[in-house]
């Protein structure tokens, strides 16, 4: 595995995710892989490596076409060819061949589903990492699926304490919300809602949808599906359930985001935030037993992959078996092959 998952292959993955408008879930998966294998790679690398990568694939939710159309147009191989110098195509793949071997004969871009770099769907489409007093360790935004008009925005918060609160109130006619509001959902991160559900794509209130509103700024410590669209800041770290600043936001507070400045700011004085922290009371109790207790006690924050902390680092080779003596793996494979041949005879 360490020969396949390297700093170079992870950099390739970040750039391909940007070029195809890939899911924000790639952030968690790649960070967790890197930590398990002791590869130097962190959240900042997504911005560093992907910020200037163009969106080349015009598929939903960032574009018009379907994944099936992307496959027929040439798929990832065509994208790799077009990315050219942005990709280290000498990196090895699981089949033993290099990336170059796999995409050298790919079809050229069709100009519709897959664009050439000279005519991208969006010029700079990588995932953006925003930081500030609302997300000291970062949160992410899928630029290719966001609304340009909302990438620099300040508005009053409308806060939901959990997903149940969200479902109960989001379509209430009496909810004090406008198109400029910033919808905030908390307690849905790795520990606050064990498993970190895909609920970050907070729905637009029905009364605003009825007036033609199709997007709003939304912020949460949750995930969202790769098929979702909108100006949605996700994976706020640290999450509210472990004392993150999202816990301190109150409805009516002004929140400012700047994608250009890579910032997300709760416009409340430090003194007021300290007072709120003192008044907030204890954090949620860790579950008393079982898998949920193990998970909540050991899950890392989203900026580290939302993985179990004791899985970081390479594992030692297996030297014990439940039954019988230690057997060389090559010998086992040979004996297995001989048995299969015997059955065929």
Residue pairs with C-beta under 8 A, 6 or more apart in sequence:
1 37
2 37
2 39
2 314
3 92
4 92
4 93
4 94
5 33
5 34
5 37
5 39
6 39
6 91
7 39
7 40
7 41
8 88
8 91
9 88
9 91
9 92
10 30
10 33
10 34
10 39
10 41
10 45
11 45
11 49
11 88
12 87
12 88
12 91
12 99
13 26
13 30
14 26
14 30
14 45
14 46
14 49
14 50
14 126
14 127
15 49
15 50
15 53
15 83
15 86
15 87
15 126
16 22
16 76
16 79
16 80
16 83
16 87
17 23
17 26
17 50
17 126
17 127
18 50
18 53
18 54
18 55
18 125
18 126
18 127
18 144
19 53
19 54
19 55
19 56
19 57
19 79
19 82
19 83
19 125
20 55
20 56
20 57
20 59
20 70
20 76
20 79
21 55
21 57
21 59
21 61
21 62
21 63
21 121
21 125
21 142
21 144
21 145
22 226
23 142
23 225
23 226
24 127
24 140
24 142
24 223
24 224
24 226
24 234
24 235
25 223
25 225
25 226
27 43
27 46
27 127
27 140
27 235
27 302
28 196
28 223
28 235
28 302
28 305
28 306
28 307
29 305
30 41
30 305
31 41
31 42
31 43
31 303
31 304
31 305
31 307
32 304
32 305
32 306
32 307
33 39
33 305
34 40
34 41
34 42
34 305
35 300
35 304
35 305
35 307
35 311
35 312
35 313
36 307
36 311
36 312
36 313
36 314
37 314
38 312
38 313
38 314
42 303
43 129
43 137
43 138
43 140
43 303
44 129
44 138
46 126
46 127
46 129
46 140
47 126
47 127
47 128
47 129
47 262
49 126
50 126
50 127
51 124
51 126
51 128
52 124
52 126
53 83
53 86
53 124
53 125
53 126
54 115
54 117
54 120
54 121
54 122
54 123
54 124
54 125
55 62
55 63
55 120
55 121
55 122
55 125
55 144
56 79
56 82
56 83
56 109
56 114
56 115
56 116
56 117
56 120
56 121
57 63
57 70
57 79
57 113
57 114
57 115
57 121
58 64
58 65
58 112
58 113
58 114
58 115
58 121
59 65
59 66
59 67
59 69
59 70
59 113
60 66
60 227
60 229
61 145
61 226
61 227
61 228
61 229
62 121
62 122
62 125
62 142
62 144
62 145
62 229
63 121
65 112
65 113
69 113
70 113
70 114
72 113
73 107
73 109
73 110
73 112
73 113
73 114
74 106
74 107
74 108
74 109
74 110
74 114
76 103
77 102
77 103
77 106
77 107
78 103
78 106
78 107
78 108
78 109
78 114
79 114
80 87
80 89
80 99
80 102
80 103
80 106
81 103
81 104
81 106
81 108
82 109
82 114
82 116
82 117
83 117
84 117
87 99
88 99
89 98
89 99
89 100
89 103
90 98
90 99
90 100
91 98
91 99
92 98
93 99
93 102
108 116
109 115
109 116
111 119
115 121
121 144
122 143
122 144
124 143
125 143
125 144
126 143
127 140
127 141
127 142
127 143
128 140
128 141
128 143
128 259
128 262
129 138
129 139
129 140
129 262
130 138
130 139
130 140
130 141
130 233
130 257
130 258
130 259
130 262
130 263
130 264
131 137
131 138
131 139
131 262
131 263
131 264
132 263
132 264
132 265
132 266
133 245
133 265
133 266
133 270
133 273
134 219
134 236
134 245
134 246
134 249
134 255
134 264
134 265
134 266
135 233
135 236
135 237
135 244
135 245
135 246
135 264
136 237
136 238
136 244
136 245
137 237
137 238
137 301
137 303
138 235
138 237
138 303
139 219
139 233
139 234
139 235
139 236
139 237
139 264
140 233
140 234
140 235
141 231
141 232
141 233
141 234
141 259
142 232
143 151
143 259
145 228
145 229
145 230
145 232
146 215
146 230
146 231
146 232
146 259
147 215
147 230
147 231
150 215
150 216
150 217
150 231
150 257
151 231
151 257
151 258
151 259
151 260
152 257
152 258
152 259
152 260
153 180
153 182
153 217
153 231
153 256
153 257
154 254
154 255
154 256
154 257
154 267
155 178
155 180
155 181
155 182
155 217
155 254
155 255
156 180
156 181
156 182
156 251
156 252
156 253
156 254
156 255
157 181
157 182
157 183
157 184
157 249
157 250
157 251
157 252
157 253
157 254
157 255
158 175
158 176
158 177
158 181
158 182
158 183
158 184
158 251
159 184
159 186
159 249
159 250
159 251
160 166
160 169
160 170
160 183
160 184
160 185
160 186
160 202
161 186
161 187
162 185
162 186
162 187
162 188
162 192
162 193
163 185
163 188
163 193
163 197
163 199
166 185
166 199
166 202
169 175
170 202
170 203
170 205
170 206
171 205
171 206
171 207
173 207
175 205
175 207
176 251
177 183
177 205
177 207
177 208
178 208
179 208
179 211
179 213
179 216
181 216
182 216
182 217
182 218
182 219
182 255
182 257
183 202
183 216
183 217
183 218
183 219
184 218
184 219
184 220
184 246
184 249
184 255
185 199
185 200
185 202
185 218
185 219
185 220
185 221
185 222
186 192
186 220
186 221
186 239
186 240
186 241
186 246
186 247
186 249
187 193
187 221
187 239
187 240
187 241
187 284
188 196
188 197
188 199
188 200
188 220
188 221
188 222
188 239
189 196
189 221
189 222
189 235
189 236
189 237
189 239
189 240
189 241
189 242
189 244
189 301
189 302
189 306
190 196
190 239
190 299
190 300
190 301
190 302
190 306
191 239
191 241
191 242
191 296
191 299
192 221
192 239
192 240
192 241
192 242
192 284
193 199
193 222
193 241
194 287
194 292
194 295
194 296
194 299
195 295
196 222
196 223
196 302
196 306
197 222
197 223
198 222
198 223
198 224
198 225
198 228
199 220
199 222
199 223
199 224
200 218
200 220
200 222
200 223
200 224
200 232
200 234
200 235
201 218
201 224
201 225
201 228
201 229
201 230
201 232
202 218
202 220
202 232
204 213
204 214
204 215
204 216
208 216
215 229
215 230
215 231
216 230
216 231
217 231
217 232
217 233
217 255
217 257
218 230
218 231
218 232
218 233
219 232
219 233
219 236
219 246
219 255
219 257
219 264
220 232
220 233
220 234
220 236
220 246
221 234
221 235
221 236
221 237
221 239
221 240
221 241
221 244
221 246
221 302
222 234
222 235
223 234
223 235
224 232
224 234
233 257
233 264
234 302
235 302
235 303
236 244
236 246
236 302
237 244
237 301
237 302
237 303
238 244
238 301
239 246
239 301
239 302
240 246
240 247
241 247
241 283
241 284
242 283
242 301
243 277
243 283
245 266
245 273
247 280
248 266
248 268
248 273
248 276
248 277
248 280
249 255
249 266
250 276
253 266
253 267
253 268
254 266
254 267
254 268
255 264
255 265
255 266
255 267
256 263
256 264
256 265
256 267
257 263
257 264
257 265
258 264
266 273
268 276
286 293
286 296
286 297
287 293
287 296
295 308
298 308
298 309
298 310
299 306
299 307
299 308
299 309
300 306
300 307
300 308
300 309
319 326
320 326
321 327
